[in-house]
Amino acid sequence: MKILVSLLSSLVVVSSALAIANDDCATAQLIPVIPASLSVNTTAATTDNVGNCGHAQPAQGAWYYLIGTGDRLRVNACDMQNAGPNAVQIFTGLCNSLICVGGNDEPWPYVCDGTVATWCSILNQTYYIHIGQVSGGGVIYFQILNLGPCSTPGGNCVEEPLVAPITVTGNTCDNDDCCGLSDAFDKQYLVYLPYADQWEFKLCPPATTASQLYVGTSWCDNSICVGQENPDLNSPCYARADCPCSSLPAGYYYVTIEGGFDEPQCEPYSFTVRDCTPCISTEIIAITGFGVYNANLCANTVVSVSVCMATPVNPAEPPILDIARGMGTDLGCEDNGSEAEWLYDPQAWTIVNDPLHGECWHNEIAGVAEGSICVTFERLLPVGFLGLSAVSGNRRVDLRWSTASESDNVTFEIQRDHVQIGEVEGTNSPSGSAYWWTDRAVENGVTYHYTLFSVDVHGQREELATVDATPRANADGPDFRLYPNYPNPFNASTEIQFDVPIATTVELTVFNTVGEKVATLVNELRPAGNHHVLWDTRGMASGIYMYQLKAGNFRSSHKMVLVR
């Protein structure tokens, strides 16, 4: 600081009783290089009337302008002759329509009777500097400094968006007074409340810093709350500022945190917006018919979902749910600003016995973030799908699939590399059917990716399975192949058949719907040829199971249904 005083004292003072050249905005003097050190005598300056921008307005000001660098810029102004307190204003816009950058009028009593202004500049933006004494005129020494990149969101009059509930930490380093609500630094937050409730805003500063909290409906507004000091002798946040729990609608709220001087303090703090009403999660969504159902999620909670229909449960036709943020109405699921997040596995349905409804489908929705959701029960899976296989031949691929049941199913669509190439009419048989389709528009040595879809009577499509195949010219011998089990559905046991073209280690395993391995049927070297394996299901519960064959790089799986 002594070096700065020495530097300022050595400047050549521009002191003249004549009117100064840069007496108004239109004749502002360019500051071409930053940093810069200047001085000016404003005694002969005329009175300016530019409106409030900061705590004080220079009565007789001189004008300068500079081009923004995209960094934090600072004006240090010093009155070395005790002519009176200084005032600094920073503007953008045009001279006939100036826009206050914000505050920019901090007392700077640590070196001289002066003022400091700090702001986050925009690259290539023109900024006008209005500088002088609060009353009368005199000699002003000042510097323009570059403080480096703008790296303090929420400070220097740049708001930081937040979504409640939340707790954030910050500090007061190099922040400016944007609102002029008090003679202190500002931190700006734009807080979004996602739903109407009782909300509290709480600031926890260091005990040595006198801080204040303002909440309003626009910038620098305190119409909703001026935080009251709420000492808590049992809390590390002793000198906190608190806007107590109050009923607020969903929407955006403007928060200004003030505390301490701009220099040299650099104090940490924490800021919290919390829902005063504890989150109450829905325990169970009981679905008894098609439609929309509402639920509330809390973080780290689980909501049970049961689907109990009047018709008997078909293990091959689990429910299809659509889950979205919002609130269910007669018009469907409408957005209400909910920020709910969740985990849901559509393949994790199990069949349970309900005391009132008998057999029902059961699943779970795990809450990750609090909020409301609407669950739409659209339909049951129209196809009880058992499996898809692809057999490669010479310039051909044979696709084969089977179903355990079909209801409201119209057709099957076949895609090759995400382009539809075929369609097979469904039988819509309650007991299921077997299908095949041959693709002859292929080249040997090229691997193709096939996807099978079912299309119901409403035109809705469901992806059933995918499989890869590579046609080969020498495909006369056996190929790797996993066949659908027989019978399917089955009661006590079922037979699984597979082909391997060469002697290789084969692993045939069975999984339940949550991915747990329940049986290993084969795990050994098998010779080339066709093989049959019987799965005895004694001790296994009714439900859907997957069996998977691994042999070398070959992988294939099918679905089967056990009914007791």
N, C-alpha and C positions, 0 to 999 in steps of 0.2 A: 504494500500500500504506500510506503514511503517513496518508492520509485515512481509510483503513479502521481503522487503529489508534486514531486520534483519535476516530472515531465510536464504536468499541467501548468506549473508555475513558470516554466521556461518558454511558454508559447508567446508569440507576438500577438498582442491584444489589438483587435480592430476597434478602436474607440474614436468615435467622431460624433459631433453634435448634428451632423447632416443625416438626412434620411438614408437608411441602409438600402442596398440594392435588392436584397431578397426580403422585402417587407411584407409581401403577400404570397399566396400559394402560386399564382401565375408566374412569379419571378423567382421561384424557388431555385436554390443553388444546388447543382449536381455534386454528389459525393461519389467520385468515380472509382475509388479504391477503398477496400475495407481490409485491414483496420485503418482508421483515420483519426487524427487529433486536430481539433479546431477550436477557435474562440470567436465570440461575437459580442458587440456592445449593442444592446437593445434599447438604450435610453431614448434614441430618436425614432424608434419604431412606432408605427401607428397602431391603434387598438384593433385587434382582430375579434370577429364574432363568428366562431366556427362551431359553437355548441359544446356540450359536455363530452369529454372523452378522457376519463380518468378522474381523480379526486379534485384536481385543480386545473384551471385554464390560464395559460400565459396571458397577462393583460396586454403586453406589448411584445409580440413574438417575432422571431426570425424563422424563415422557411428554408428547408433543404429537402432534397429527394435522393433516393438511391434505388437501385434495381435489386430485387430479392435474389438470393443465392440458393434458396432451398434449405438454408441452415437457420439456427437460432441466432438472432442478431440482438445486440444490446447497445443502448445509448446511456453513457454515464455523463451526467451534467453536474458541474461544480460551481458554486459561488465562492470564489476565493476572496471577495472584497466585502463580504457581509452585507450585500445589497438586498438580501431577502431570500426567502425560499424559492427554489426553482420549480418549474413545471414542464413536463414533456408530454406531447401527444403524438401518436402515430396513426396515420390514415392510409386507406387505399381509395380507389375510385377516381373521380375527376374533381378538379378544383371547385366546380360549382355544385358538386354532389359528393362530398367527402364521406367516407365510411370509416367509423372508428374501429381500429384493429382490436381494441379492448384494453381497458385499464391504463397500463403503461405510464404509471405515475407513482412509483414507489419511493418513499423517503430513503435516502442513502446517507445516513449520518455518520458512517464509520470513518470517512476520510474528510468530508467537508459538508457544508450545509447544501446538500445536493439531492438529485433525483436520478433514479435508474429506470429504464424501460427495456423490457425483454419481450421478444415475440418470435414466433416460428414463421419465417418468411417463405413465400412461395417463389419458386424459380421464375425469373423474368417478370415478376410482378412489381409495379412501381409503388413505392411507399413514400409518403410525404411526412416530414418531421417538423413539428411546430414546437419551438423551444424558447424559453425566456423566464422572467421572474413572475411569481404569482401576482404581484402588484408592483407597478412602476417598471423601471428598466435598470440595466446594469450590465456588467461584464460576465459572460458565461463561458466557462471552459468545458468542453465536452469531447468525448471519444465515441467512435463507432467501432464495435468489436464483433467478431465472428466467434460464436461459442461452439461451433461444430454442428453435426447433424441433429435434426429434430427427432429426438428419441424418447420423448416423454408424452405419450398419448394421455390425454386428460389434462395436461398442463400446457402452459403457453397458449391458452384459449383454444385448444384443439380437444374436442370432447372424445371420451372413450365410451363406447356402447357396452352395456351390461344387460344380462337377462337374469332376473330374480327367480328363485332365491340364490344369493351368492355372497361370498366374502372375498375381498381383494385387498392387497397390500399396496402401498405407494409411498412416495416420499415428497418432500417439499423442495427438492433440488432445483434451483434456477427457474422456478415457476413465477409467473407474473400475476398481477391483480387485474383480472379481466372484467370484473363486475363493479368494482368500486363500492362493494357492500361494507367493507372494512379495509383498514390499511394493512393488507396482508396478501400472502400468495393465494392463488386460486388453483383448484383442481376441479375439472369439469367431468361429470358423468351423465350419460343419457341412459336411464334405467328403464327397462321394459318389464312391466308386471304382466305375466301371461294370463292371469285370471283374477277376478274380483275376490278380495278377501281382506282380512286384517293384516296389515303390513307394518313393519318397524324398520326405520333407517337409523343406523348407529355408527358413530365415528369414534374410534379409539386412538387418540393421539398420545404422544409421550406426556408425562405429567408436567414437564417443564414448558410445554407449548400451549398457549391459549388458542384453542381451535373453535371453529364454528361450522355449523352444518345448515344449509338452506335447501329446501325442496319446493319446487314450483312447477308451473305448467308451461314455462318458457325459460329461456336462458336468463340467468341472473334474477329470477323471480323467487320469492319466498312466501307466496300466498298459501301454500299448503302447510309449511312448517318452517319455523326457525328453531333449530335444535337447542334444547335446553340442557344445561349442564346437569348431569345426573351422577354425582359421585357414588362410587361403590367401593367401600373400604376393603371389601373382601375380593376385589377383582384387580388384576394388573392394569385394567383399563380404568384408572381412578378418575381422570378428568375428562370423561367422555362427553360428547354431545349427542343427544338422543332425541329423535322424533318418535314418540311412543306409538304403540300399536293403534292404528286407526283404519277405519273401513275405506278402502280405495278401489275404484273400478279398474279393470284391465286397461292397459295403455302405456304411453311413454311419460316419464317424469324426469325433470331436469334437476340435477343435483349439483350444488356448488359447495366445495369444501374450502374453508379459509382458515389460516392459522400461521402465525409467525411472520417475520419479515422476509422479503425477497432474498436478502443477503445478510449474513453469511450462513444462516441456519440451513441445515439439510436433515430434516427429521423424518423418521418413518412413521407410518400409521397404518391402521386397518379400517376398512369400511365394510359394513355388513347390511344387507337387505334381507330380512327373513319374514317368512309367513308365520304369523303368531298362532295360527290354528294348526295343531298337529295334523300331519297327513294321515288320513284314514283310507286304507286300501279296501277295495271290494274283495270279499273272500271267495265268492263263487259266482260264476255266470251260468245260470241254469237255462239252457236253451231247450225249449219244447216245441218249437215250430220255426218256420222260415221267417226272417225279419232282422231288425236291427236291435242290438242290446248295448246298454251303456255300462261303463265301469270306470273306476278311478284307480290309477296306479300310484304306488309309492316306490321309492328307490329301495332295492334289496328286499322286495316282497314278492310273493307268488300268488297269482289268482288262478284258482281251479276253474276249468271249463268242462261242463257236462252237456252232452247232447242226448236227450231222451225223447225219442219219437214214438208214435203209436205203433208203427210198423216194426217187425222184428229186425234186430241188428244183423246186417250182412257183413261178416269180417272183411270182405273184399271191397267194401264201399264206405270208406271213412268220410267224415264231414269235410266240407270245403268252407273255410272261413276267410273273410276279408277284414283286416284290422287296420284302423286309421285313427289319427288324432282327431279329436272333436267330440261333438255331442249328437247322438242319434235323434232325429225328429221324424215326423210323417213324410218329410221330403228326402229322407236319407241321412247320411252322415254329414253334418255341417261343421266347418272350421270355427273353432271358438278360441283360437290362439294357444291351444294346449301345446306344451313342450314335452309331452310324454315320450319316453323311449322304452323299448321292450325287446325281449327275446322270445321267439315262438318257433317251434319246429313242427311244420305241417305233417311230417312223417312219424311223429311220436304218439299218435293216437293208440289207446289201448281200450279194451272192453272190460267194464266193471259191472258188478251187480249192485243196483240201487234198490234200497228197501221199498221205495214207492213205485218205481218205474220198471224194475227188472233190469235187463241188460241195457247199458248206456255206453256211449263213447266218452272217453275222458282224456283231457290234455291239460297243459298249463301254460300261462303267460307270465313270464318273469319281468317284473318292473325294474327298469334301469334308471329312469328319471321320472319325477312326479308329473302327473297330468291326467287328463281325461281321455278315454278312448271310446270308440264305438266299434262293436263287433257285429259284422253282418254275416248271418248264416245263409249262404246262397243256395247250397244244394249238397247232396251226397255225390261222391265220385261216381260218374255214370258207368264206369268200367272197372270191374274187379280184375286188375291186370296181373298176369302171372309171369310174363317174360317175353323178351325179344332176342332173337339170335340171327346171325348173318353167316351164310355159308358161301365162301368164295369159290368160283369156278373159273373156267377159261372165258374171259371177257364177259363175265356175268356174276351177279351177286343175288343169292336167294335169301329173302327176308322171311322169317317165320315168327309168329307170335301167337299167344293164346290168352284167353280170359277165363276167369272163374265165374263171372256173372256180368250181365249188361242190363242197364235200365235207362231208357231215354237216350240211348246211343244211336247215332245215325250213320256216321262214317268214320273211317280211319284215314288220316292224311299222312303221307310219307314225304319227308324232306331229305334231299341229298345235299350236303354242304350248305344248309340253310335255304335251299330253293325247293319248292314243292314239285315233285316229279310224279306223284301217283296218288290214287285214292281207292280205297276198298270199302265197299258197303258192309256195314255191320249187321249181324243177325239179330241183335238186341235180345238174345236168349237169356233167360234168368239163370240158366246153368252154364253159360259161357260157350265159347267156340274156339276153334283153331283156324289160323289164317296163314296165307303165304302170298308172296309177291316177288316177281323176278325183275331185276334191273339189268337190261342188256345194253344200255348206253354207257358202258364203262370201258376203260383201257386197262390192260394188264400192267401190274407193277405200280399202280397208283392207289393210294389209300383214300377211301371215301368215308365220310362221316354221315350216318343216317340217324334221323330223328322221327319217332312215331308219335302222332297226336290222335286223340279221340275228339269228335265233334258231336255235341248233343243236340237235342231238338230245338234248343234256344240259340244255336249257333256259337256257343261258347266252346273254346278249344282248351284241352288239357294235354300237356306234354307227358307221355307215358314212359318213354325210355329212349336211350341212344346206344348206338353200336358202331364200331368201325370194321371195315372189311377191305382187303386188298386182293383183287382178282389176279390169278396166275395162270400162265400157259400150261404148266405141268400139274394141274389141279385134278388129275384123274384119281390119285390115291386118296386116302382118308385125310381129313383136316381136323384141326382143333375144333371141337364142337361140344356145347353143353345143351342137352335137350330139356324141355319141360318135364317136370316130374309127373308120375302117374301112379295112382289117381290123384286128382287135385280138383276140389278140396278132398281131404282124406280124414280118416278117423283114428286109426291106430298106427299105420305104417304107410310109407310111400317109396316108390323106386325112382332113383335118379340115374340117368344114363349120360355118358359122355364118350367122346372120341379123342384119341391123341395120335398124330401121324408118326411119331417117333417115340422111342423109349425116353422117358423123362420123369422127373419128380413131380408128382401131382399132389395138390392140397385142395380138398373139398371140405368146406366149412359151412355152418349154419349160424345165422344171426337173428336176434329178435328185432323189434321195430325201433329200439333205442340204441342199436348198434352193438349190443353185447353178444359175444360169441357164446353159443349154447351147446354146440356140438362140433367135433372134428371127425368127419366120416372117413377121410382118406388123407394120409400124409406120408407118402412113400414113393419109391420108384415104380412106375408102371410101364409095361411094354406097349409098343404101338398096337392100336386096335380099338375095339369098342368095349366099354366097361359098364357094368351095372352095380349099383350100390343101394342097399335097402336101409332106410332110416326108421328105426323103431322109436316111437315117440312116447313110450311109457314115462310118466312123470312130467311131461310137458303140458303147459296150459294151452287152451284154445287161443287162436290168434293168427296173425300174419307173420311169416318167417321168410327170410331171404337165404338162398344157398348160393355160394360163390365157388367157382373153379379157378385155380391158379396153376398154370403149367408153362414154365419158361416165361416168355413175355405175354402169354395169352391170359386174358382176364374176361370172365363172363359170369353173370348172375341172373337168377330168376326168383320170382316170388311164389310162395305156396301158402295154402290156408289149411290150418288144422282145426277141425270141428269135433268137439267131444259129444 
